[in-house]
Amino acid sequence: MAFMVKSMVGGQLKNLTGGLGGEEKSEGEKSPAEAQGMTREEYEEYQRQLVEEKMERDAQFAQRKAERATNETDDNQIQLVGGDVELPKELAKMIEQDNEEEEEKNSVIGQLSNIQNLDLDSLKDKASATLGDLKQSAEKCSMM
């Protein structure tokens, strides 16, 4: 119904003004969001997700490429040198940081930090308060 009213009134108005008003989009000209059947916000979120997925794929590709680069020929070349091989400082730092991150993830605290809605600071405060209470009660204890 609204379409009919718009086409009738809009057409008459356009004839009256001589088409001086701005150009209107015709039925065939839709924004990319409308063409996908989404609102603008949904379309922007969809585009953002596509970019994030592409970045993840690129990172995984770079990781696999680096893993393929370190292969048996590297080990053979190290054995041919017959001694210690010194890593560049930047590479050694990167490896050390990766190892530290993995150790943190494998630790109990690292596993706890993965739990959503868990405030580690409040847990730490409660634990230290409990320890303080235990120390005070131990000092008051006549048996110890």
N, C-alpha and C positions, 0 to 999 in steps of 0.2 A: 504494500500500500504506500509506504514512504517513498519507494522508488518511483511509483507512478506520479505522485505529487511532485517529487523533485524534478522529474523529467518534464512534466507539463509546465510547472512554474518556472523552472530553470530555462527551458527553451524559450518561453515567452519573454522572460527577463533578458535573455541574451539577444533576442531579436530587438527588443526595445532599446537596449543600450548599444547595440551594434557590436557586441562582443568585446567591449572595452575592458571588462573585468579581467581578472587573472585567468590563466588557463587552468582548467580543471582536469584531473586525471580521468581518463576514460576507463571503462570497465576492464579493458585489456591491460592497462598499465597498472600493475600492482607492485608494491614494495616487495623486496625479497622475503620479508617476514610474512606478509599476507599471502604470497605465492606458496609458502610452506604451510600455511594454515596455522600460524602461530602469532602471538602478540609480539610486539617489538622487544619486550623484556625477555620473553622466552627465546626469541631468535638470537639476541645478544648472548644469553647464557649458553645456548647451543654452540655459537661461534667460539665462545671462550673455552668451552669443553673441547672443541675440535683442536684449538691451538695447544691446549695442555696435553692432549693425547699425542699430538705430533711431537711436542717437545720430549715427552716420555719415550716415544719410539726412537727419536734421534739419539737420546741418551743411551738407550739400550743398544742401539746399533754401534755407537762409539765404544761402549763397553765390550761388545762382542768383537769388534775390530781390534781393540787393544789386546784382548785375550788371544786372538789368533796370531797377533804379532809376536807374542812370547810363546815360542814353540820349541821343539826339540833342537832345532839348529842353534838356538841361543844356549841351551845346555851344552851342546857339543863344543861350541866356541869357547865357553867358559872352561871346559875341561882341557881344551887345547892350550889355553893360556897357562893353565897349570898352577894357578894361585888364586889369591884373593882378587875379587873384582870390586872396585869401588863404585858405588852408585852416586850419581849426581846428588847434590845436597837437596835440591827441590824435590826430586823423586823420593829420596829417603824420608823427607818430611811428610810427603803425601802418604807414603806407606805407613808411617808411624801414626798419622792421624786416623787413617782407616782402621788400623789395629785398635786404637784407643776407642773409636766409635763402636766397633764390634764388641769389645770388652764391656763397654757401658751397656750395650743392648742386651748382652748375655747375662749381666748382673741382675740381682733381685731388684735393685732400684730401677734399672733400665726397663725391666718387665713391668714394674709398677707404673712407670711413667707412661706406658702405652695404654693403660686403662683410662678410659674417658671419665670425666667428672671426678677425678681424684686429685686432691690438692696435697702435694707432697710437703709443702711448707707447713701446712697445718698439722700433718702427721708428724713432722719433725718436731714441731713445737710441743705437741702432746707427749711425744716420746721423751723429750728432754725434761718436761715438767714431771713426768712419771718417774724418771730417774732421780730427779731432785728430791721428790717426795720419798723415794726409797732410801736415799742417802740420809735424809733427815730422820726417818724412822729407824734406820740402822744405828745412827749415833745415839738415839734415845734408848735403844735396846740395852738392857742391863746384862744380858747374857754374852754379848759380844764385847 
